[in-house]
Amino acid sequence: MKNNRIRYYLSLWVILFVSIFTGNAQQTDTVYMNNIVSSFKQVTNLPQEKVYLHTDKPYYFAGDTIWLKAYLVNAITHFSGNGSHYVYVELINRKNKVQQRIKVQQREDIFSSFIPLPKSLEAGDYYLRAYTHWMLNEKSDYYFSKNLKVFASQSSFMYPEIRYEQKGKKRIATVTFKRPDNTVYAGNYVHYMVRTKPYENKFRQQQTNKNGEIQIDIPEKDKIEQYIYVVLEDKQLKHKHTFYVPDAFDYHVDFFPEGGSLISGCTQKVGIKAIDTNGNSVEVTGSILNSKGDTITHFKSSYAGIGSFMLPISIGEKYKAVVSSITGDMKKEFLLPDPEADKFSLSITERNGIIHYTILHSPQERLPDNLYLIAHVRGFLLFVQPIQKGQGAVSLKSIPEGILTLTLLDGNYVPHSERLVFVRQNHSIWQLASDKASYGSRSPISLDIHLSDLSGQPITGDFSLSVTDNYAIRCDSTADNILSNLLLTSDIKGYIETPGYYFKDNSQRLKACLDNLMLTQGWNRFNVEDILKEQQKNPKYFMEIGQTISGKVLDIRNKPLSGKTVNVFVNKRPYPSTHTDNDGVFIVDKLSFADTARVEAQVIEKGKFFRANIRIDRDYFPEAVNTHPYKDAKYEQQNEYREEMQSPFVREDGVLMLRLPEVVINARSLVKDRFSSYKMDDEEMLAQQDARTALDLVKNVPGFRIIDNRPYINPKYSQRPEHLMSNDVNNRNALRPKEKIDYGRTARFMLDNKTISFNALSLINAEDIVGVHKIDPEVDAAVNITQNLKYLEAAYNEAFESGATLEELEELEVDRQLQKMKGGTQSISGGCIVLTSRTGNLEIPRTSQGDTAFLLGFNRYKSFYSPKYVTGEERKSLVPDNRTTIYWQPQLRTDERGNASVHFYTADRPSYYTIIIEGITDKGIPCRYEHLLKR
């Protein structure tokens, strides 16, 4: 029903606008315009989706929970519903490694969920990414992406500092390692790595000097983000930190003639955009000089390194810019594009809601007879208009809010110029009333909300509401929000710094800044030239309405098998059998499973297992690449709260006490560390292996070799005689001696306390492994790790509970036995490779009687906990209430009168609250409201 409504509205708009502008058109023009209308219909017939995430806070502390709501809308109309039923949300670190991934299921017509942040999560820069399976047909530029800061929620044992200095052509970093009491780590070993290429960067080791310092040479790098990763060892603890190396300051200025080309003999507006090497804006001033060195005009960026100026262009002249950065005072020169006499460009001015346009062209050239202006918003065609006398006007009154694209075409449908215009429309008025003038701690609050249009008519819609504590959280009004995202950043090419700034108000200054932005950004979601050529691609990925499992059944020659019966089990639960089609494909639909599910598929023939090559389709997730530069955001208002959270000191009964972070010593890790001669148990070290499977990781272990398809650890070569049948055909019973190479016993493998086969390594994803330990043959002969790992763990646990130190562990019986066996033979064991999985209980897919895969299910729903202080006993409770998110409501809907209400309780701190409401009306109009609740 909703798809039909969308098509109805789109058809109505096209008919309305085209009829207005073609009323007096000639027959040739009518045919031309109808062809364009027909081309644009393909855009509306193939649905496109956008996702926006509203989160409860702009930044978080380790141990917090990210509460979120996804708004999934049609990319053209912004209507919600009748699209995908699942949204994928990922938390990704600065190294582009996915830390968490959830699949949000549509529930009661909304997508709301949460992501818990572990207390162990490293503080730093992250980003949230959201998309649907259907959106995989588009470039990742169209996915939702939002940078996110995560702060440490407790004190640390180590506070590293870094400084950079240039010595000739060499750049050196000095890292100082300090404790919470400001003493330094002197004489400690530090493992470190400098990232200069995507993978296979080497780890090195230094020892800190008396000042707790090490010095690291920073080599040249590829075109990637460079960082220094350090691991400081302090007894049984390891302290890790990542420093992102800033590029040396430099900047570049681009110049954008209005309409696309610089036209000889005209006075034309030119946009400027200045960014540094990290992608952040640079404020600049400059002058334009001609070829004789005469100054023609001056310019200055107005906001975020963006601005514009008017340039009179002489015929046959060329120009350059002399630019100075306001910060750093670096002067540089840049050439402007060469003026062209055979091109023409669109130039516009807006006055009182009307766009007046002019076709700029050189006095030496005349305009073609047949020129047309087409206009669209988000690929929704508004009109096709013949150009009269090289100029005209367009009213913005009925234009939908967003980016209006004006394209100049000739009679052969060739685009010659394009100009973007942002259209602002005021649609809504918010009213919020609280039941009291002030509130104490743990007091109830009732808020009445009313939403109406400019004429006072109520507006119905779907919204979400967050209430945060201003002492702990300060919201950034210039950050991306639902207005700037759906109307601006999701539809325009390139990174936009502080997009929310352009929607703070409707002042003339912001209108001018927004128009400068339109001059300097490119459009590519709906490319007019591609649309007119009808170059829309057939979708590769389907729209995910329900959960399905699919796959293929092949014979031993990898030819598809049709008509085969396939049984599918999800978490050991059987589903009705299905059959393969002519391509060997099977599909099981109408499924419902949460979290990560174990899926098994088997082929049954005459009631028995049929040996065939079954391949279950695995989940596909796009590569993580963040195109938004990370900024050193300022959080001065929250410094007091952050210092309180991260301080190593706490006052108890009037006494200042040192509060150390929690440390968990894992006996299993200690056992493996104790007996291994080589280990990879660091996330960064594992990532540098660039491995796809566990086998790839094991192949990189020093001393591990595969000989004749058999695995060995530190193989020793020896010769031994072997009696084989003689080759003498006349004497078949004769034996002949032959030397055979003896490599010793083959290696054994363990995964999470279980013995596994060598062949199973290729079935395990490398990203599921967090530790690889090599146990040498003579050591394994002493401790028999595959049999005694549980016993060893128990012994170490008992020793630690008794207060034993690492040195005292050598007194354990097994350590004495180990010392005796070192240097022994390999006759008892070939050594062992011990793998540790991320979950600690990883299941291995079976290789016989079918296929096994682990597929992502939907994230289980959980409501935001909002405490209620109804009784006096609850209000007097000594348990502190220091919530930073006071209230989160993802299911806020205004009724037919435009009304909604919420109720919650205050926390202990007597601070002000910020209320933010975001959402979309039933007519597809995004809305946002921010209110300060004083207490």
N, C-alpha and C positions, 0 to 999 in steps of 0.2 A: 504493500500500500504506500509506504513512504517513498519508494523509488518512483512510483507513478506520480506522486505529488511533486517530487523533484523535477521530473521530466515535464510535467504540466507547467510549472512555474518558469522553467527555462524556455520552453517553447513560447509561452505567453510574452516573456520579455523580448525574445528575439523578434517575434511578429510585431510587437508594439514599436520597438525602436526602428527596425528596418522599414516598417510601413511609414513611420514619420519622415525618415530621411530619403525614401524612394518615391514619395508621392508625386513629385514633379520630374522624376528621372526618365530619361529616354529608354527605349527598348533595349539598347545595347548595355546601358548601365544596369538595368534590371537583371539581365542574364549574368552579368559580371558579379553582381551582388549575391544573387542566388547561389552561384558557384562557391562563393566564400562562406555563405551560411551553411551550405551542405558540408563543406570541409570542417567547419567548427562543430558540427553535430557529432562527429566522431569523438570529440573530447567529452561531451556530456553523456554520450551513450556508454562509455567505458568508465565506471566509477573510479574515483581516486580518493584516497583517504589522508587525513592529517591526524596527528596525535599531539595533545598538549598535556603536560603533567602539572597539577597543582600540588605542591608539597606543603606540609604544615610549617616548615621553617626554611630559611635561606641557607643555613649551615648547621652542623651537628657536632656532637662530641661522641667519641668512641663509647659504645654501650647504649647510645640512644636508639630510637626506632624512627625510621623515616615513614611517616604516614602520607599516603598519596592518593590522588584520584586522577584517572586518565580520562580526558575528553576526546572521544573519537568522533570525527565529523567528516562529512563529505567535503573534499578539498575545494569545491567550487561554491557550493551553497551554504556550507557550514551547518547544514542540518545534521542532527545526530540520528543514530538508529539505522537499521537495515543494512549494516555493514558487517565487518568482522566481529566475532564474538569473543576474541581473545586478543590481549595486548601484551607484548613482551617488554619487560622493564629490566634494565641492567645497570648495576653499579660497577664502574670501570675505573681503575686507578690511572695515575698519570703515565704509567708504562704501558697503557692500553691492554692491561690484563683484566679480564672480567672477574670481579670479586664475588658478585652475587647476580643471579638471574632468576626472575620469577615470571610466571605466566598468569596474567590477571584475567579471570573469567568474568564475563558480563553477568551481573547479578542484579535482578530487579531494574534492568535497563541502565545500570551504571557500572563503571569499572573502578573499584576502590580496593586498596590493598595496603601492604606495609612491607618494609625491609628492615629487619633487626640488624644493627651494627654491632659486631662482637667487640668486647672490651679490648681484645688484643689487636684490633684493627690499627694499622699504622696511621698516625696523624699525617695529613697532607692533602694534596689536591686530588679530587675525583670528578667524575661526571656521570650524570644519569642519562641513559639513552632509552628511547621508547619507539616501538614500531609494531606493525602487524605483519602477519605472514604475507598478506596481499601487497604490502608496501615494499616487500623485497623485490618487486618488479621495477621499482624506482631506484635512483641513486641514493646512497646513504646520506647525501646532503639534505634530503627531505625528511629524514627521521628527526624526531624530537631529540634535542641534546641540551644539557644544562650543566655548567660547571658547578662543582659543589666542594666546599671546604669541610674537612673533618679535623677537629682538634682533639688533642689528647685529653682524656677525662681524669687522669691521675698523674702524680709525679713520676719522674723517670729516674733510674739509677745513673743515667748518662745524659749530659747536656753538651753535645758537640757544637763547636763553632768553626766557621771557615772564613778565610780571607784570601783574596787573590792578589797577585802582583805580577807585573811584567818585567822580565829580565832579558833585555834584548828581544829576540824573536820567540823566546820561551815564555810560556805562561805557567805559573806555579801556584798551587793551592796549598795552604797550610791549615791543617785541621787540628784543633785543640779539643781534648776530651776531658770534661770536668764532671765532678760528682755534685749532688745536690748541695753539699756544704761548701762548694767552690774549690775544693782540693782537686788536684789533677790526677789522672791515671798515668803514672810514670812506670816505664818498664813493661807495659802490657803489649801483647802481640795484637796487631790489627791486620786483618785481611781486607783487601780493597780491590775494587775494579773501576776502571774509567771506561765508560761507554763511548766508543768512537765509531762503531758500526752496529748494525742490528743484532747480530749474534756472534758467538764465539769470541767474546772479549775475555782476556785472560785475567785471572785473579793473581794478585801479588801480596806479599807480606812485608810489614815493617814492624819495628818495635818503637814505642813512644819514648821520647827523650825525657829528661828530668822535668821539663815544662809540660809534659803530657801532649806533645806535638808530633805529628809526622808531616813530611812534605811530599807532595805528589805532583809529578810533571803531567801537564794536560796536553796531550798530543792533538794534532789536527783531526778533524772528524768528518764523517760523511754528512749529508744534508738530513740529519736527524737531531732530535733533542739529546743533548749530552748531559750525563749525570755521573756522579761519583758515589759509589756504594761502599760503605765501610761496615765492618763487623769487628767490634772490639771484644776480646776474650778476657774475662775476669773470673778466674776459678771455674765453677761449673756453669757460669752464666755467659750469654752472648748478647751484646748490645748492638743493634743494627740501626743504620740511618742512611738516608739518601739525600744527597745534595744535588740540586739541579743547577748546572753551570750556566750562568747568563752569558749570552753572546756579547762581544764588545759592541758598544753603542754605535749604531749607524742608522741611517734612515733613507727612505726613498719617497719621492713625490711623483704622483701620476696626475696627468692633466686630461680632462674629459670635456671636449667641445660639446655643447648642447646639440642634440640630434645625431651625434656620432662623428661628424667630419667638420674640420675647420674650413670655412668657406672664404675664398679670396674676395676682397672688395666689400665685406660686410662688417658690421659691428655685432659681435657674438658673445654670448655668455659662455664661460669656461669654468668647469668645476675642478677643484683640487682635492687630493686626498694624500695625507702624509702618514706613513707608518714606519715603525722601527723594525729591526731584524727579528724581533720576537712577535711581530704582528700587532703590536699595540700602537695606539695613535700618538702622534707627535704634533704639538702646536708649532706652527711656522709662520714667518713673515717673508715677503719677497717682492721682487721687482721683475717686470717683463721688459726685456731689451730687444731691439731689432738687430739686424745684421751689422749696422753701423755702430752699435753700442749705445744708441739713444734709449733712454728710459721712456717706455710707452705708458705704463701704469704700475700701480702697486697693489698688493693683495695681502690678506691675512686670513688664516683659518679662523672660523667662528666657533666651532665646537668639534671635539674629538678628531682634530686634524683635518676636518673637512670645511670647505668654504667655496667661494666663487668670485669671479670678477668679470667685468665687461672688457672686451678687447677689440679695438678697431683694427681690422686686418687690411693691410695694403696689398695690392696686386703685385705678385712677384717677390714679396718679402718673406723672411723666415724669422723665427723668434726663439729666444731662450729665456729661462728663468734663473735668477740668482736668489737662492733661498737660504735663510738662516733659521735654525731651530731655536725656539725660545728657551728650552731646557738644553743645556750643554753648549749653546752658542756655536754650533757647527755650521759652517757656510759651505754650500754645494751649488753646482750648476746643473740644470736639466734642460734638454731640448723639448720644445713643444712639437706636436704633430705638424707636419708640413701642410700649409694651406692648399686647398684644391679648388680649381676653377670649374671642374666638370661634375661636381657633386652638389647636392642640396640637402638642407637639414631643416627639421622642425624646430621652431622657436615658439615658446608660449609665455603668456603672462596671465595671471589670475586676478580678476577684480570682481568683488561682490558676487562670488559664487558662479562666475562665468569664465571659462577659459577662452582666451583669444589667441589664435595661432596664426603664424606666418611661415611661409616657406622661404627660407634664406637661399639665395643663389647668387652666383657671380654676375655682375652687370654684363659680362661678356657672353653669358649663356642665357637662353630662354627656357622656361619650364616646358616639359612635355605637355601635350594637349590632354592626355588622359592620366590624371592622378587621382587617387582615392585615399581617404583617411578611414582606417578601421580602428575601432576601439573595443577593448575587452577588459574585464576584471576577472582575474583568476581563470582565464580561458573561457569565460562566459561572454559571448559576443554581444555587444551593445548596439553598435550601428556600423554601417558602411556608407560613407558620404563622399560624393564627388567633390573635388576641390574647385572652388570658383575664385578666379583671379588671385590665386596663391595665398589666400587667407580665409579665415572663417572664425566661428565661435561655437562653443559647446557649453550648455548649461549643466552644472553639477548637481542640480536639485534632486534628480531622480537616479543618480548614479549610486550603485551600492558602495558601501564603505570599503576602502582598501586601495590597492595599487591599480590605477587606471593606466593601461598601456595604449598609447597612440602610435600607430604605425602607418607610414606613408608608402603606398604601393603604386606601381605604374600599371599600365593596361595589360602587361604580361604577368601580373601577380608577383613581381619582384620587389622585395622590400628595399627602400632607399634610406629611410631614416626612422628612428624610434625615440620616443620621449615618454618617460614615466612621470606620473602625477599621483600624489597621494591625496585621496579624497577622505575628508573627515565629515562624519555625520553624527550629530548628537541625538541619541535614541532614548536615553533613559534618565530617570531621576530617582536616586536612592534616598530613603529616609530610615533612620535607625533611632529608636527610643529605648532608653533603659528605665527600669522600674524605680531606681533610686538615684539620688545625686552623688552618693558616696558609698563605699563598701569597705568593710573591715576584713580581717583574715577569716578564711573558711566561711564566707557568707554567700548566700545564694544570689545569683544574678539572672534576671529575665530580660531578654532583648526582643523587641518587636521590630520587624523589618517590613518595609513597604517599597515596592518597585512599580513605577509607572512611566509612561512615555511623556513627551513634552506637552501633550494635550491633557494629561491627567488620567488617561486610560490605563488600567492595570495591565501588568505584563506577567505572564506565566513563564516559568523556565526552570532549568535544572542547575543547581549551584552547589558549591562547597564553601565551608567557612572555617577559618583558623583564628585562634586567639592565642597570642604569645606574650610573654612577660618581657617588658622593655628593659628591665635590669639585665637580663641575660641575652636577649635577642633584639637586634635592631634591624628592621626590614629595610632593604635598599629600594627606594622608589624608582631608581633608574635601571634596575635589573629587568630582564625579560619577564613579561607577564602574559596573561591570556590575550589581552588586546594586542600588544606588540608582536606576539608570536603568530597568532592566527591571521592577523591583518598585514603583517610586515615581514618578520624574519623567515617565516615558512614559505614565503612566495618570492623571495629576492635572493639573488646570487651573492655569495660572499658573507664574511663575518661582519656583524654590526655591533659595535661597542655600545654598551648601555642603551639598549633599544627602548626601555621603559621611559627614558628621558623625553622622547618625542611625544609621549602621551600624557605628560604631567598636566598640561593645560592646553588651551586653544589660542595662545597668544600669537601675535605677529612674529615674534622672535622664533618661537618653536616652529611655526609654519615655514619660515625662511630656512631654518636648519633642516627641516624635513625635506624641503625642496632641493637643498644642496645634496642631501643624501640620495635623492632620486637621480640626481645628475651623475653621481659617482658609483652607483651600484648597477650591476647587470641583471637582466631577467632571463631565467632559463627553465622555469617549470613548464610553461606553455610557450614553446618556440613557434612564432607565427610562421616562419618559413617551413618548418617541419609539418605544421598543421595543414598548410596549403598544399604541400606535396603529398599529404595523406601518408606520412611515414610513421604512423603509430604502430608499435610492435605488439605482437600477440603476447599476452601474459604467460610467464613461465610458472609462476606460483599462484596457487588457488586462494580464494577467500575462505578463511577458516571459520566456518559456521559451527561445526562440532568437532569433537575429537575423533580422529581416524587413525588407523594403522594400515600401512600399505607396504608392499614389497614385491619381489619377483622370484619366480621359481625357474631355475635353469637346469639343463642336463650337464653331463660331465664335459661336453664341448661348449658349454655356455650358450646353448640354444634354448629359447623359451619353451616351456612345457605348458600346454593349454589343458584345461579341463581337470586339473589336479585339485584334490580336496586338501584344504589347508586348515589346520586347527590353530587358533590363537589363544594364548593365555596372558592375562595381565595380572601381575602379582599372584600367579598361580590360579587365578580365577578363569575358568574356561568361558569362551564366547562361542556363539553358533558358528559352525563351519562355513567356509566360503570356498569359492572355486576360482581358479586362474582363468583369465581370458586368453584370447589368441596370442597376446604378447607375453604371456606368462605372469601377468600382473594380478595381484589379489588386493582387495580392499575390505577392511572391516570398519564399519562406521557405527554411529550411535553409542559411542563409548563415553565413559566418565571416570577419570582417574586423577588423583591429586599427587603433588610432589613429584619425585622421580620414580617412575614405574619400571619394573622388570617385565619385558615383553618377550614371549617365546612363540615361535612359529614352527609348526611341524607339518610335513606332508604325509597323509595317510592313504595307503593303497590296500584295499581288501582287508581292512582292519589292522594293518601292520604299518610300521614306520617305513616310508619310502625314502631311500637315500637319494637326495637331490641337493643341488646347490640353492639354498634358500637365502635370500638377502632381504632383511627387513630394512625399509627406508629409515635412515637415521635423521635426527633433527639437524636442520641446517641453520646456522647462525652467522650473520655477516661479520666480516673482520671489523675489529674495533679500531677506529681512527678518529681522533678528536681534532676537528678543524678550528676549534675555538681556543685562542691563546689563553694561558693561565695568567691571571693578574694578581699582584700582591694587594689584595683588597684590604682596606683599612677597617679595623674593628675597634677603634679607640673607645667607643661608648661601652664596649663589653670587656675592656681590659681588666676591670676589677673582678668581674665574675669569672673570667678565664683564669686569672691568677689565683682566685679562690679555689677553683676546680683543680688546678695543676700544682698548687703549692705543696712542697714536701713537708710542711709543718701544719699542725692542727692544735688548737688549744683545748685541752681537756682538764676540767676542774681548775682552771686558772693557770695551768702549766703548759708551756709550749712544747709539744711533742713532735718528734720526727716521724712522719708517716711515709713508710716505704711502699713501693708498689707490690702487688701480689706476685709471687713467683711460684710456679708449679714445676717441680722437678720430676720428670718422667723417667721411671726406672727402665722402661723399655728402650728409650733413647740412650740412656746411660750404658746399658748393656751393649748395645750395638756400637756406640762410640768407643767403649772400652776394648772391644775385641776386633774392631775393624782396622784395616791398614789404609783404607781410603773410604771417603764418604762424600756424598752429595746430599746434604740435608738442608740446604739453603735455597729459598725460593728463587732468588736471583741467579744462583749458580745453575739451578735446574733449567731456568728459562733460557740461559745462554747456550744450552746444548742444542736448541732448535730441533727438538725431538718430537716426533708424532706418536710413537709407541714406547712402551717400556723397554722393548728390545733396543731401540735407538739410544736410550739412556744407558743401558748396560754396555753397549758397544763402546761407549766413551770412557768406561772404567779402565784405568791403567792396569795392564797385565791380563786383561780379559781378551781371549781370542776364540774364534770359531774355526775349527780345523775339520775338514771333511764333514761339515754340518753338525759337528759336536762342539759343545762349549767347554772351555778350559780356563782355569785361573792360574797364571804363572806356569804355563806348561814347561816341563823339563823334557828335553830330548834324550832318549837312550835307544840303543839298538839291542834287539834280542832275536835269537834265531827262531824261525817258525818253519815247521815241516809241511810242505805242500806236495800234492801229487806231481810226479814228474811229467814233463812235457814230451818225454820219449814215448812215441806211439807203440813201439815194440815192447815196452816194459811198463805197463800201466800200474803195476803194483809197486814200482820203485818210488822212493821218497827222495826229494831234493831239498836241501836246506836253503832258506832265503831269509835275509835280514828284514825285520819290520820295525818301524819307528814306534816307540812307546812314549805317549805324551802324559801318562799318568791317568788318574781317575778323572772323569768328567765332573764339572761343577754342578752343584745343587742350587735350587732357588726357593726362596720363601717370600710369601706375601701375607702380611698381617698375621703372623704366627701359623700360617698354613704352608705346607709344601706344595709347589706347583711345578708343572713341566716347563721345559725350555720353550716348547712350541707355544705355550700360553702367553709368553711375553709379547708377541706380536698382536695379541688380541686386547691388550690393556692400553688405554689412552695415557700418554705421557702426562697430560694435565691432571690426571687422577693420582699421580705419584708425588709424594712430598719428601721422600728419603730413599737413597740408595746406599747400602753399606757393603763393602767387600770384606769378607772373612777369608784370610789366607788358608791354604790347605793344612799347614801344620797347626794353625790355631784351631781350625775346625776339628782337627783330629783330637785336640785336647778337650774341647768343650762340647763337641757334637751339637752345634747350634740348633739344628733342626729338631733334635729330640729334647734339648735341655733349656730352650729359651724361656719357657714358663718358670722352670726351677730357678734359673739365673735371675729373672725379674723378681721372684719372691725373695731370693737371698739379698738382693740389693735393696729392695723395699724394707726388709727387716733391718738391714744395716743402717739405712737412713733414719728409720724410726728410732733406732738406738742412739742416734746422734753421730754416726760415723762420718768422717770426712772422706774426700776422694783418696787421699793418701792411705787411710786406714782400710780402704777396700782391698788393698793388696794382701791383707791378712786373710781374706776369704780363702777357703779351701780350693775353690776353683782357680783362683789366681796363682796359687802355688803350683797347682797341677799344670797350669798354662806355661809357667816359666820353665818347667822341666821339659815340656814337649816342644818348645820353640826350637827351630833348627832341625826338627825331626824329619821323617820321610812323609811322602804323599801316599803311602800304601793304604792308609786307612780312609783318607778323605781327599776329594779334589777341590775342597773349598766351597764356599757358599756366597751367593749374592742375596742379600736381605732387602726386600722392598717394603716400604711403608706407604699406605694409601692415605688420601686426604680424609676419608671417613673412618679409617681404622678397621673396616670390615668390608672390603671391596669384593664383590662377586665377579667371577670370571665367566665371560660368555662361553657356552659350550660349542665345540666344533663338530659334534656329531648329532645326528637325529634332529637337525633343524638349525635355527639361528636364534640368538638371544641378543636383545638390545635394551638399553636403558634410555627411556624417553621422558621428556619433561612434561609433567602434568600441571594442572592449575594450582595456584597458590591457595591454600585454605583461608577462608575468611576469618577475620578477627576484628572485633570492635575496639575502638579507642576506649581506654579505661578513664572514666571521669569520676573521681571520688565524690561521695555525697556525705555532707556533715549535717545529719538530721538531728541527732541527739546531742545533749550537752557533753556526754562522755566522748563522743566522736570529735567534737570541736576541741576538747581539752587534751586529746591524745598527744603524747610526747613524740610520736613518730613524725619527723619533719615532712612537710609538703613543699618541696622546692621545684615543682613542675616548671619547665620552661615553655612547653606547649600546654596552655591552660585548658584548651578545649579544641577538639577537631570534629567537625561534622561534615562527612562527604555526601550526605543525602539531604540536602536542603532544597526544598521545592516551594516556590511561591504558588499560591492557589489562584482561583479565578478572580479574586479581588486583589491580587498582587501582594498578598501577605504571607509572612512566615514568622516563626518565633523559635528561640532557642533558650535553654536553661542550663546553667552550670554553676559551680562553686569556685570562689577565689582560692588561691594558695596562701602560703604564710607571708611571703614578702609583700610589703605595702607599696608596690610599684604600679605604674600605669600599664595598661594592656593595649596592644595593637590588634584590631580586628580587620581581617581581609576576607572579602567575599569575591569569588570568581565563578564564572559559569556562562551558560549559553541559553538564550531565550528559545522559546518554541519556534520562533521565526528565524533561527540561525544567527542571531546577533550576539557576539561575545560581549560580556559585561564584567566590570571590575569596580570594587568599592573598598576604600580604606578608611578606617575610623579609629580615632584615639579615645579609649575609654579611661577617663580620669577617675582616680579613686581617692 
